[in-house]
């Protein structure tokens, strides 16, 4: 690189750090980009290890031990039903448990970055189970060892299920501890006031992720925050970031994508490397998650590739899940639907089932089925009650809707009125998971971005339903629906279905 190029980079980095600072300016590329802390960097690193790193290591070790123990117990139990209990059975069960843990490790199921959040952890467990089953079948074929089929087709699936349940229980404990401020990542937010307010609200509102915001750095200390933006203490300017990190024992720095350009971010990473803190970037490309992003290196730079459409493999997997699980749930729910239909019919005049035209994938209309939870004149009275809606935006909701029957209120609380939509799923009109199917009148009020909700089949449940159900405002509901449309996966669907069961049993946010 020429001297002129170096000067251009220096000028660019300095330009992004103009403004009044709380201390002397230091080059982020220098050997000492901050004043030495009162405690040594080794002491700071020990503090972090006592905090979130130790919590993460504890979670990982418990996951490994649980997988080995559960895998061994399930395998021994299944083998005992075949050949009886003896030392060989116990040894084979333990080997299977160890093999399951090894398979999960191969699928990166114990990576600290994937533990405690998101569907990747559970996806690794499922993939580990598939790998173990394949390894057992391959061993039986190549070595002529008699591997019982029940070990492959019964024990392995059961081990996967109990392992996922174990991880879920661990995750609940971890999230509870994080909400109490135990084992959290001390986080510094960097950006302009608007970006700082948005990032702080996002991180603080999802405390279970473990990011504890301790302060912020803005472009200049001369910047005045509005009352809406004063959610966090400003600890310095952008030029002060390395010094703030060591003075306030910060574990991670989250930078808004537009506040620092590439060369300045690179230099900041050098300084934070010396301060032994992590650098995270909140990109301008919001709501697009890991599975859709990949790096494409070229000769002189790396390009960020964004997957613009779902692969055929993912589409086929989702369709299979919908038809198979939807049909099974519909058969199981038939007696409950029948009993609820009788209760609706005998307690209020009108048909037991309610049919309504909704808008599905790509704007196609279909007839949606529900158990009737309102009086027969509900549609006529809706126009009279529009001014009393508890929701902003085009969706109409009321906490004390006078159109709902007593039986209907019970059905709605536990979402039993939605069960007939399982037949829409079997028909292919709907999916188990997706945005809620809107009314034609609601779609007519959509602005451009909201039409993206119609890019996938509407669902019986969805991301916003398990994030607050009817308690969320319209904008937040749309944001969560668009996040789902852009990032859905089969494992995300399974997690949403699991959370739906919890929300329905608790009756949270339903009315």
Secondary structure, DSSP 8 states (H G I E B T S, - for coil): --HHHHHHHHHHHHHTT-S--SS----TTSS-SS---SS-HHHHHHHHIIIIIHHHHHHHHHHHHHHHHHHHHHHHHHHHHHH-SSHHHHHHHHHHHHHHHHHHHHTTTT-GGGTTSSSHHHHHHHHHHHHHHHHHHHHHHHH-----HHIIIIIHHHHHHHHHHHHHHHHHHHHHHHHTTTT-EEEEEES-HHHHHHHHHHHHHTGGG-EEEEEEEES-TT----GGGTTS-EEEEGGGHHHHHHHTT-SEEEEETTTS-HHHHHHHHHHHHHHT-EEEEE-SSTT--GGGEEEEE-SS-EEEEE--S--HHHHHHHHHHHHHHHHHHHHHHHHHHHHHHHHHHHHSSS-SEEEEEEE-GGG-EEEEEEE--B-TTHHHHHHHHGGG-SSSSS----TT-TTB-HHHHHHHHTTGGGTTHHHHHHHTS-EEESS--EEHHHHTT--GGGGGGGGS--EEE-TTGGGTGGGS-HHHHHHHHHHHHHH--HHHHHHHHHHHHHHHHHTTT--
